[in-house]
Structures are given as C-alpha cells and as structure tokens.
C-alpha cells in the first residue's frame, strides 16, 4: 500500500484536485484532501511540486507501422533534401545485411527545396538496396529504382503511380507498404513493437488504440498485435481495431470493434491533395480530392457492422468524407438503433455544421489529432494556399466539438506524429486560432478519461477515483497552475500501471512469438 501526498488531478466528473491518493494491490482505495486515520502509517511518496494525473491514451495509431518506422530512419527534422540524402547514405552504411530499408517523415513543406526527395536522389546514395522513404502523412512514399524494379509489375497500373519521381500515392502506395511489411520477420516485428511501447510509456501513455490490417498476408498483423497485447504483463493496454470493410475480419477474431484507416479510410489527406472536399482546392492542382467509396458501399458496411454489434470507426479528413461518414453512421443507427454504440469518426479535420449536428444527436465520438494544429510537416501557410483562409480557419474546431457535447479524444496517428500527450495538450490549449482553443481541464480529459471511454474502459481507468485501477502518470509540474505557454515544458517523470512502475516486457515478447507459433495462433 502506498500513499501519494501532493496534487492529484483526478479528472473525475468535477475535475477535482485532491491532496492524497492511496493505492493498494494495484487499485485506488482512497482519494481526497483529508487522509483517514487508517492510512496515516502507510508508506508515503511526497510529490512536492510534481503531480499525479491518469495515464494517457493514444486513441489512434498504426502500431505495426509506427513500430517499423520507429526502428528505421526518421527524417522529420531535416531541413533540406540534401540533408535527407546524407542521412540515408549514413543509414545505408550502418544497415549491415538488410536488403530493404525504411525511412519516414519526408515533407515538401519543411525542406528548402519545397518538394519531396526524388527517386534519382535516392539512387545516388542507395543504388544497391531497396528503400522506401515514407511521406510524413503516411499516405505516400518515394522509392528508389531498386525497389521500383521489384514492384513495377504490381504498381504501374494503379492510381498514384509516378515512375519519373518515384512517388507513390493512394493504391500504389498501399501496394508498396504491403511489400515492406511482408519483408519483416515476425521476431523483428515483435521486438520493434516492444521498443515502440517502451517509447510511448516514457511519454506517459498506458493504453493505445491501434488500427491493424496493413498488408500482411491474411491480416496477420491483427493476430500479431493480439498476441503481443496478451504478452504484456506490466499493465500496458492495447485495443485493436481491424482496418477492414468486412465485418467477419473482426467477428472471427472475436474483436468487438472494426475500423481505422487504409481500407476504412473514406479519403486521403491534405498533404497528398487527396482529402475529399465539398468545394475544389483553390491552388493550381485544383480538383476536389478523392472519395474512395460511394455512399452505398459505406452505408452497407456500417449497417452490417452495427447490426453485428461492432463499434465502428472510419477515417475522414476532408469535409466531403466527413459528411459521408456522418450519413453512413446515421443510416446504420436509423436502421438498427443502439443506445451505447460509441461509433467514431477519426481525424475530423474539416467538419461541417450538418455533420456536427449528426454527431451530436447520434452520440458519435471523435478521435482527433491536436498534433496536426500548427504542424511543421503541414504548416498553416500550405493549408491556406490549397483551401483558402476561410476553410483553413475552420480546421480542427475542438471547442466547437466540446460545445456540442461530442466526446473528443486525442491520438497521434503515429507514425504521422510522435505519440506525445504533452504536445497534444499544449496544441489544444494554445491553438493559434484561439476561438477553437480549449481549457487545460478539457485537454487533459481528452487525453485521459475520454480516451478510455472510447473503448468502454472508463469504469476501470481514465480518472483517479477510489475503486479504479491505479494507472497514473507523474508529471514534473502542475498542468492547472503553470502558465499556458509553459505547458510544452512539462515532463513525464514516470508511468505507474496497476500501482507499479512501468517496466519493459522484452523477454515476454519472444516467448509470446514462440507460443503463438506452436499453438497455431499465427494462422
């Protein structure tokens, strides 16, 4: 039994700030401002200026992809394609016997050339190994000639194929991604997953919602992630969403939820100019983006999934895609009403008034990415240049969502952004568009309680209340007291799950792989 003395930001229904929290055998047994006599001789941890908050949740990430890219080369901070080329050259030299390499984070908007690195530039520094440099938004890549020669027969007739530059978008990108993911060994993937989880734990994340189904034969990555989740004995929580429009993919795996991006993406993204828009883009490229499916297909999927009792989530970035998601979920719930479905729309970057009303009236929740606000890889200047000032100022309206009573949670969309809840809180509170900024209390709730609510976990986790599991984060300073401009400087001092300090489960990972192989769970 341990008593924590100091500031405890409970994130209960009243956003209570307590002075004491007592944990026993992994559960919270007392929270309050007057310590009862029975706990006065308990071992005490003095928090001092530090504070306790609930463990954070990442409500939307691609764990298999993030794990793979996290183990690869990150070029997000490069300021030129010349610098990226040098980074790739050094990466190749240190890659040993690896035949296929992955880099991530290229952006035409954060390098001085104002364009993506090209196939020709990659060939100069990496002529003998296959390499894919994934764009920051995870919806496009650039490949070198070695990899192009390998895949040309599969991608040359697909939408998004650009042989001259080596850039692959849309279906051509998905095919490249499928090839890369299938090149990994199972043990390598599991090791990468554990490293990625350890990284997220260092940022106070105790639970992730991962969207799976990105090109492994037979959707094996969904099985891998289920096995990996079961191998975690340290209290870390993983909730798997299969990215499929086939409800049997979820039902056969006894998963209560379905959705995500890729096959469940209704459109693309702003960075690749394929987010589906109600009004055309205003730049020289023009067009209104790409809506991947017609209404009939999306509504049919939602009706089947809803009637099967599944929780549904779909990717929608542009306003045309957002409206389509809203229409489909409304049609499904009109067809077969369910009181506590917790269906959601991911991203919600450019919502419409009509769609927001549907979300409010039908209790549709929103896993958003506040990290996209004032994002270096996709700066405001670029967004204004492609959609105009008025539309750009309507992006990511977090306050509007809250004012409409919509449950909003935060995720990283990793590997698109690094999983870092302090960044999410900072950007939600210090939004340059102050008309859409939220309070610190609201931002913290989006990163904790609301995240657990999304997957029906709020009765056990998400707030620091008596009876709940003691999943907590120690922060270096008080979110509620520091100047808003200093939120970004707050550090995660530790993660406590089920009352114990977080520890890696590296040894359990390999054992889980072996058990899975011999039990037939890899099938």
Rosetta blueprint (number, residue, H / E / L):
1 X L
2 X E
3 X E
4 X E
5 X E
6 X E
7 X E
8 X E
9 X E
10 X L
11 X L
12 X L
13 X L
14 X L
15 X L
16 X L
17 X E
18 X E
19 X E
20 X E
21 X E
22 X E
23 X E
24 X E
25 X L
26 X L
27 X E
28 X E
29 X E
30 X E
31 X E
32 X E
33 X L
34 X L
35 X L
36 X L
37 X H
38 X H
39 X H
40 X L
41 X L
42 X L
43 X E
44 X E
45 X E
46 X E
47 X E
48 X E
49 X E
50 X E
51 X E
52 X E
53 X E
54 X E
55 X L
56 X E
57 X E
58 X E
59 X E
60 X E
61 X E
62 X L
63 X H
64 X H
65 X H
66 X H
67 X H
68 X H
69 X H
70 X H
71 X L
72 X L
73 X E
74 X E
75 X L
76 X L
77 X L
78 X L
79 X L
80 X L
81 X H
82 X H
83 X H
84 X H
85 X H
86 X H
87 X H
88 X H
89 X H
90 X H
91 X H
92 X H
93 X H
94 X L
95 X L
96 X L
97 X L
98 X L
99 X L
100 X E
101 X E
102 X E
103 X E
104 X E
105 X E
106 X E
107 X L
108 X L
109 X L
110 X L
111 X L
112 X L
113 X L
114 X L
115 X L
116 X L
117 X L
118 X L
119 X H
120 X H
121 X H
122 X H
123 X H
124 X H
125 X H
126 X L
127 X L
128 X L
129 X L
130 X E
131 X E
132 X E
133 X E
134 X E
135 X E
136 X L
137 X L
138 X L
139 X L
140 X E
141 X E
142 X E
143 X E
144 X L
145 X H
146 X H
147 X H
148 X H
149 X H
150 X H
151 X H
152 X H
153 X H
154 X H
155 X H
156 X L
157 X L
158 X L
159 X L
160 X L
161 X E
162 X L
163 X L
164 X L
165 X L
166 X L
167 X E
168 X E
169 X E
170 X H
171 X H
172 X H
173 X H
174 X H
175 X H
176 X H
177 X H
178 X H
179 X H
180 X H
181 X H
182 X H
183 X L
184 X L
185 X L
186 X H
187 X H
188 X H
189 X H
190 X H
191 X H
192 X H
193 X H
194 X H
195 X H
196 X H
197 X H
198 X H
199 X H
200 X H
201 X H
202 X L
203 X L
204 X L
205 X E
206 X E
207 X E
208 X E
209 X E
210 X E
211 X E
212 X E
213 X L
214 X L
215 X L
216 X L
217 X H
218 X H
219 X H
220 X H
221 X H
222 X H
223 X H
224 X H
225 X H
226 X H
227 X H
228 X H
229 X H
230 X H
231 X H
232 X L
233 X L
234 X L
235 X L
236 X L
237 X E
238 X E
239 X E
240 X E
241 X E
242 X E
243 X L
244 X L
245 X L
246 X L
247 X H
248 X H
249 X H
250 X H
251 X H
252 X L
253 X L
254 X L
255 X L
256 X L
257 X E
258 X E
259 X E
260 X E
261 X E
262 X E
263 X E
264 X E
265 X E
266 X L
267 X E
268 X L
269 X L
270 X L
271 X L
272 X L
273 X L
274 X L
275 X L
276 X L
277 X L
278 X L
279 X L
280 X L
281 X L
282 X L
283 X L
284 X L
285 X L
286 X L
287 X L
288 X L
289 X L
290 X L
291 X E
292 X L
293 X L
294 X L
295 X H
296 X H
297 X H
298 X H
299 X H
300 X H
301 X H
302 X H
303 X H
304 X H
305 X H
306 X H
307 X H
308 X L
309 X L
310 X L
311 X E
312 X E
313 X E
314 X E
315 X E
316 X E
317 X L
318 X L
319 X H
320 X H
321 X H
322 X H
323 X H
324 X H
325 X H
326 X H
327 X H
328 X H
329 X H
330 X H
331 X H
332 X H
333 X H
334 X H
335 X H
336 X L
337 X L
338 X L
339 X L
340 X L
341 X L
342 X L
343 X L
344 X E
345 X E
346 X E
347 X E
348 X L
349 X L
350 X L
351 X L
352 X L
353 X H
354 X H
355 X H
356 X H
357 X H
358 X H
359 X H
360 X H
361 X H
362 X L
363 X L
364 X L
365 X E
366 X E
367 X E
368 X E
369 X L
370 X H
371 X H
372 X H
373 X L
374 X L
375 X E
376 X L
377 X L
378 X E
379 X L
380 X H
381 X H
382 X H
383 X H
384 X H
385 X H
386 X H
387 X H
388 X L
389 X H
390 X H
391 X H
392 X H
393 X L
394 X L
395 X L
396 X L
397 X L
398 X H
399 X H
400 X H
401 X H
402 X H
403 X H
404 X L
405 X L
406 X L
407 X L
408 X E
409 X E
410 X E
411 X L
412 X L
413 X L
414 X E
415 X L
416 X L
417 X L
418 X L
419 X L
420 X L
421 X H
422 X H
423 X H
424 X H
425 X H
426 X H
427 X H
428 X H
429 X H
430 X L
431 X L
432 X L
433 X L
434 X H
435 X H
436 X H
437 X L
438 X L
439 X L
440 X H
441 X H
442 X H
443 X H
444 X H
445 X H
446 X H
447 X H
448 X L
449 X H
450 X H
451 X H
452 X H
453 X H
454 X H
455 X L
456 X L
457 X L
458 X L
459 X L
460 X L
461 X L
462 X L
463 X L
464 X L
465 X L
466 X L
467 X L
468 X L
469 X E
470 X L
471 X L
472 X E
473 X E
474 X E
475 X E
476 X L
477 X L
478 X L
479 X L
480 X L
481 X L
482 X L
483 X L
484 X H
485 X H
486 X H
487 X H
488 X H
489 X H
490 X L
491 X L
492 X E
493 X E
494 X E
495 X E
496 X E
497 X E
498 X L
499 X L
500 X E
501 X E
502 X L
503 X L
504 X L
505 X L
506 X H
507 X H
508 X H
509 X H
510 X H
511 X H
512 X H
513 X H
514 X H
515 X H
516 X H
517 X H
518 X H
519 X H
520 X L
521 X L
522 X L
523 X L
